[in-house]
Amino acid sequence: MINHLTKCIHQNAVDKGFYDNPRNTGEMLCLIHSEVSEALEADRENRYASNNVAKLDGLSDEEFKSTFDSSVKNTFEDELADILIRVMDLAGYKGIDLEKHINFKMRYNAMRESKHGKKY
């Protein structure tokens, strides 16, 4: 499922012109970081979508966009989604099997000590 989403996300970025010019990894990582900062600000300002997402099901595209803009855009959940979208786009661009690497890392982390031996 993760690899399918990665392919769809990357293809959408290609289709929308984000790859018309060469990309560099540093810029793409900074864009991920900017989404993390936006999530932090959304949390600090208590901007959460909460139950508003239920309103989005079954709407026409026009109604969806309007409701999304007023109820979800720039919320903590929206910014978390942006983080994952940018990570998956980068993985798609680099041809990384993200699902496999997540599973590897989860298995590895399961064998590590509490807090991975760190204070926090």
C-alpha positions in Angstrom: 0.0 0.0 0.0 2.8 2.4 0.9 4.6 1.8 -2.4 1.3 2.3 -4.3 0.8 5.6 -2.6 4.4 6.6 -3.3 4.0 5.9 -7.0 0.7 7.8 -7.2 2.1 10.8 -5.2 5.2 11.0 -7.3 3.3 10.7 -10.6 1.0 13.5 -9.5 4.0 15.7 -8.8 5.4 14.9 -12.2 2.0 15.6 -13.8 1.8 18.9 -12.0 5.1 20.1 -13.3 7.3 19.7 -10.3 9.8 17.7 -12.3 9.9 19.9 -15.4 13.4 21.0 -14.2 16.0 18.8 -12.4 15.4 18.4 -8.7 18.0 18.2 -6.0 17.8 16.1 -2.8 18.8 19.0 -0.5 15.9 21.2 -1.7 13.5 18.3 -1.4 14.7 17.6 2.2 14.3 21.3 3.1 10.7 21.2 1.8 10.0 18.3 4.1 11.5 20.2 6.9 9.3 23.2 6.1 6.2 21.0 6.3 7.4 19.8 9.8 7.7 23.5 10.8 4.2 24.2 9.5 2.9 21.2 11.6 4.6 22.6 14.7 2.9 26.0 14.1 -0.5 24.4 13.6 -0.1 22.5 16.9 1.1 25.7 18.7 -2.0 27.5 17.4 -4.3 24.6 18.1 -5.4 24.2 14.5 -6.8 20.7 14.2 -9.3 19.3 11.7 -10.9 17.1 14.4 -14.3 15.8 13.2 -14.4 18.1 10.3 -13.0 15.5 7.9 -16.2 13.5 8.1 -17.9 16.3 6.2 -15.7 15.6 3.2 -17.1 12.2 2.3 -19.5 12.1 -0.6 -19.1 15.7 -1.7 -18.7 16.9 -5.3 -15.2 18.2 -6.2 -16.4 21.8 -5.8 -18.0 21.2 -2.4 -14.9 19.2 -1.4 -12.5 21.9 -2.2 -14.5 24.6 -0.4 -15.1 22.5 2.7 -11.4 21.4 2.7 -10.2 25.0 2.5 -12.4 26.0 5.4 -12.1 23.0 7.6 -8.9 21.1 7.0 -6.3 23.3 5.1 -3.4 24.3 7.3 -4.4 22.1 10.2 -2.0 19.8 12.0 -3.4 16.8 10.2 -3.1 18.6 6.9 0.6 19.4 7.6 1.3 15.8 8.7 -0.2 14.6 5.4 2.1 17.1 3.5 5.1 15.7 5.3 4.3 12.2 4.2 3.5 13.3 0.7 6.8 15.0 0.3 8.7 12.0 1.8 6.9 9.7 -0.5 7.5 11.9 -3.5 11.3 11.9 -2.7 11.2 8.1 -2.3 9.4 7.8 -5.6 11.9 10.1 -7.3 14.8 8.1 -6.0 13.2 4.7 -6.7 13.3 3.7 -3.0 11.1 0.8 -1.8 9.8 2.8 1.2 7.5 0.0 2.4 10.4 -2.4 2.6 12.6 0.1 4.4 9.9 0.9 6.9 9.4 -2.7 7.7 13.2 -3.2 8.1 13.4 -0.3 10.4 10.4 -1.3 12.5 12.0 -4.8 12.9 15.3 -3.3 13.9 13.7 -0.8 16.3 11.8 -3.6 18.0 15.1 -5.2 19.0 16.5 -2.0 20.5 16.6 -1.1 24.2 14.2 1.3 25.8 14.4 4.8 24.3 17.2 3.3 22.1 19.6 3.9 25.0 19.0 7.7 25.1 17.6 10.1 27.7 14.7 11.1 25.5 
